[in-house]
Amino acid sequence: MTWKTHLIGGAQAGIAAAYLAGGSIGESALILSSALIGSILPDIDQPGSKLAKSDSLVGLASLLVSRFTKHRGITHTAAGAALTAMMFYALAMFRTDRESIFALIAALAVFIFVHAAGGAFSRLAGWLAVICYVFAPQIMQFLSDHSVSFSVNARSAALCAAGIFLGCISHVIYDAFNKGGVMLLYPFSKKTFRFLDIRTNTFAEFGFAGVQVLVLALLIAVLYRDVRIVNAVRELVDELSNML
């Protein structure tokens, strides 16, 4: 699956997790953004992926990871998703709770913002995020001195890790619809799980992505009871039915 399709899966996982967590808008945004990042992280084992090519630091990390595992190896497993989530949680608890959690969240925010903004600096997003993480205590102090308040705690770290885990799992599940399948239970089992034989970057994948967008819209509508979304989806389904 392409990275765009995987982002849809990450959005589905993030929206559902945010609803179940029942936190504030800020916490919901944290879970959703973490799930979106997690949904493309497993492809770090492929130096030629969109993720690796879009950022110089991630590209370097991808080269290192690819030396230890093949594509759709450990990073495309439930164990790999758990290890990735644990790594992010450890980063969030490295210093004092408040400083490290702020550091990780700020670094993720910088990474997402720089990539979203695009331009010449987008390939440096990873390095800028690392700099932000390293100097987080100074940034916190600067914000406090200028009366900027923020709220982070151990729950924030857990929510971030949960979002990363669910995003990674959504990636693995989506790839199970791909022709190559995934070894979901590796290293405990080498059994390949494959639900369909959808080829990457084909009309079949575009159709699959379209269906998942509808699923995402319905998920939002059902969980948050947005009648407008329900009606819009119904109208779209009716139009598609008439076309067929």
VMD Tcl script that draws the C-alpha trace (Angstrom):
set ca {
  {0.00 0.00 0.00}
  {1.13 3.57 -0.63}
  {1.77 5.99 2.23}
  {-1.43 7.89 1.47}
  {-3.52 4.77 1.93}
  {-1.72 3.97 5.18}
  {-2.50 7.46 6.48}
  {-6.21 6.65 6.10}
  {-5.69 3.60 8.29}
  {-3.82 5.70 10.81}
  {-6.68 8.20 10.88}
  {-9.17 5.39 11.51}
  {-7.10 4.04 14.40}
  {-6.49 7.50 15.83}
  {-10.12 8.60 15.69}
  {-11.30 5.41 17.40}
  {-8.58 5.59 20.07}
  {-9.24 9.27 20.76}
  {-12.93 8.52 21.31}
  {-12.22 5.59 23.63}
  {-9.65 7.61 25.60}
  {-12.29 10.28 26.20}
  {-9.76 13.01 26.88}
  {-9.53 16.69 26.04}
  {-9.17 18.10 22.53}
  {-5.43 18.34 23.08}
  {-5.16 14.68 24.09}
  {-7.30 13.63 21.13}
  {-5.02 15.60 18.81}
  {-2.00 13.89 20.38}
  {-3.43 10.41 19.83}
  {-4.48 11.17 16.26}
  {-1.15 12.74 15.26}
  {0.76 9.85 16.88}
  {-1.38 7.31 15.03}
  {-0.77 9.09 11.73}
  {2.98 8.99 12.30}
  {2.78 5.36 13.40}
  {0.84 4.44 10.26}
  {3.85 5.16 8.03}
  {6.69 4.20 10.40}
  {6.85 0.47 9.50}
  {8.11 1.36 6.01}
  {11.31 2.67 7.57}
  {12.73 -0.75 6.60}
  {12.57 0.33 2.94}
  {15.10 3.06 1.94}
  {13.15 3.72 -1.25}
  {9.89 4.47 0.56}
  {8.20 7.86 0.59}
  {8.96 8.14 4.30}
  {12.71 7.60 3.81}
  {12.97 9.88 0.79}
  {11.07 12.75 2.39}
  {13.46 13.30 5.30}
  {17.25 13.07 5.44}
  {17.41 11.82 9.04}
  {14.68 9.24 8.48}
  {16.44 8.20 5.27}
  {19.63 7.57 7.23}
  {17.73 5.59 9.85}
  {16.04 3.63 7.07}
  {19.40 2.61 5.61}
  {20.51 1.35 9.03}
  {17.28 -0.55 9.69}
  {17.33 -2.16 6.23}
  {20.71 -3.72 7.07}
  {19.14 -5.72 9.89}
  {15.78 -6.67 8.41}
  {14.18 -7.21 5.04}
  {11.15 -5.24 3.88}
  {8.04 -6.42 5.72}
  {10.16 -8.07 8.33}
  {10.11 -7.20 12.04}
  {8.77 -3.66 11.47}
  {5.63 -5.15 9.90}
  {4.69 -7.28 12.90}
  {2.74 -6.89 16.13}
  {6.03 -7.27 18.04}
  {7.60 -4.52 15.95}
  {4.66 -2.22 16.63}
  {5.00 -2.86 20.37}
  {8.76 -2.21 20.31}
  {8.26 1.03 18.40}
  {5.63 2.22 20.89}
  {7.92 1.30 23.79}
  {10.75 3.29 22.21}
  {8.59 6.40 21.96}
  {7.37 5.92 25.53}
  {10.98 5.64 26.72}
  {11.82 8.87 24.91}
  {8.90 10.52 26.70}
  {10.13 9.37 30.12}
  {13.88 9.85 29.60}
  {14.31 12.98 31.72}
  {11.94 14.16 34.40}
  {8.41 13.24 33.40}
  {7.29 16.73 32.46}
  {10.42 17.69 30.51}
  {10.68 14.49 28.47}
  {7.00 14.29 27.62}
  {7.04 17.90 26.49}
  {10.25 17.17 24.52}
  {8.71 14.27 22.62}
  {5.43 16.04 21.90}
  {7.24 19.20 20.78}
  {9.57 17.17 18.56}
  {6.64 15.36 16.92}
  {4.84 18.66 16.44}
  {7.89 20.21 14.76}
  {8.33 17.14 12.54}
  {4.70 17.22 11.39}
  {4.56 21.00 10.97}
  {7.76 21.25 8.91}
  {6.68 18.42 6.61}
  {3.20 19.90 6.26}
  {4.67 23.30 5.41}
  {6.87 21.76 2.71}
  {9.55 23.79 1.02}
  {13.33 23.56 1.16}
  {13.46 22.69 4.87}
  {11.07 19.73 4.74}
  {13.92 17.21 4.35}
  {15.46 18.61 7.53}
  {12.35 18.02 9.63}
  {13.88 15.05 11.42}
  {16.99 16.97 12.43}
  {14.92 19.94 13.60}
  {12.78 17.57 15.68}
  {15.91 16.11 17.31}
  {17.20 19.62 18.12}
  {13.81 20.46 19.63}
  {13.92 17.29 21.74}
  {17.45 18.00 23.01}
  {16.74 21.61 23.96}
  {13.21 21.01 25.28}
  {14.03 22.06 28.88}
  {15.27 25.43 27.64}
  {12.20 25.80 25.42}
  {9.95 24.99 28.38}
  {11.69 27.58 30.52}
  {11.42 30.19 27.78}
  {7.69 29.56 27.39}
  {7.17 29.70 31.16}
  {9.04 32.99 31.39}
  {6.67 34.42 28.81}
  {3.54 33.17 30.59}
  {2.76 30.42 28.05}
  {1.01 27.56 29.85}
  {0.87 23.94 28.75}
  {-0.27 20.68 30.30}
  {1.66 17.43 29.86}
  {1.88 14.44 32.18}
  {2.48 10.69 32.27}
  {-0.92 10.14 30.64}
  {0.28 12.16 27.66}
  {3.22 9.77 27.22}
  {0.92 6.75 27.38}
  {-1.50 8.25 24.86}
  {1.35 9.05 22.49}
  {2.71 5.49 22.74}
  {-0.78 4.06 22.24}
  {-1.27 6.18 19.13}
  {2.08 5.05 17.70}
  {1.23 1.39 18.40}
  {-2.23 1.57 16.84}
  {-0.90 3.44 13.81}
  {1.77 0.78 13.26}
  {-0.81 -1.99 13.65}
  {-3.09 -0.29 11.12}
  {-0.16 -0.28 8.67}
  {0.43 -4.00 9.21}
  {-3.27 -4.82 8.78}
  {-3.53 -2.75 5.60}
  {-0.49 -4.52 4.13}
  {-2.23 -7.82 4.82}
  {-4.62 -6.81 2.00}
  {-1.60 -6.51 -0.28}
  {-0.27 -9.30 -2.49}
  {2.85 -9.84 -0.37}
  {1.02 -10.14 2.94}
  {2.70 -9.78 6.34}
  {4.22 -12.05 8.98}
  {2.05 -10.59 11.73}
  {3.26 -12.93 14.51}
  {6.97 -12.95 13.61}
  {9.38 -13.87 15.27}
  {7.05 -16.35 16.98}
  {5.65 -17.58 13.68}
  {6.62 -17.08 10.04}
  {3.06 -17.59 8.83}
  {2.10 -14.96 6.23}
  {-1.28 -13.31 6.68}
  {-2.96 -12.12 3.48}
  {-6.61 -11.18 3.10}
  {-6.61 -10.00 -0.52}
  {-4.15 -9.69 -3.42}
  {-4.33 -5.93 -3.97}
  {-1.29 -4.63 -5.82}
  {0.31 -1.38 -4.69}
  {-0.43 1.80 -6.64}
  {-3.13 0.27 -8.85}
  {-6.81 1.01 -9.40}
  {-7.55 -1.80 -6.95}
  {-5.67 0.07 -4.22}
  {-7.37 3.35 -5.13}
  {-10.73 1.59 -4.81}
  {-9.69 0.10 -1.48}
  {-8.60 3.54 -0.25}
  {-11.91 5.03 -1.35}
  {-13.83 2.45 0.64}
  {-11.66 3.13 3.68}
  {-12.38 6.86 3.42}
  {-16.09 6.00 3.63}
  {-15.35 3.77 6.62}
  {-13.47 6.64 8.24}
  {-16.37 9.02 7.65}
  {-18.85 6.54 9.11}
  {-16.54 5.94 12.07}
  {-16.50 9.65 12.84}
  {-20.25 9.89 12.36}
  {-21.06 6.92 14.59}
  {-18.61 7.76 17.36}
  {-19.27 11.49 17.42}
  {-22.88 11.29 16.22}
  {-22.47 13.83 13.45}
  {-25.72 13.62 11.48}
  {-24.29 15.72 8.65}
  {-21.57 13.15 7.97}
  {-24.07 10.29 8.09}
  {-26.32 12.03 5.56}
  {-23.39 12.93 3.31}
  {-22.19 9.33 3.26}
  {-25.70 8.09 2.54}
  {-26.01 10.49 -0.40}
  {-22.64 9.37 -1.75}
  {-23.60 5.70 -1.44}
  {-26.90 6.41 -3.24}
  {-25.09 8.18 -6.06}
  {-22.62 5.31 -6.43}
  {-25.53 2.84 -6.46}
  {-27.25 4.79 -9.24}
  {-24.04 4.84 -11.26}
  {-23.77 1.08 -10.97}
}
mol new
graphics top color blue
foreach p $ca { graphics top sphere $p radius 0.5 }
foreach p [lrange $ca 0 end-1] q [lrange $ca 1 end] { graphics top cylinder $p $q radius 0.2 }
display resetview
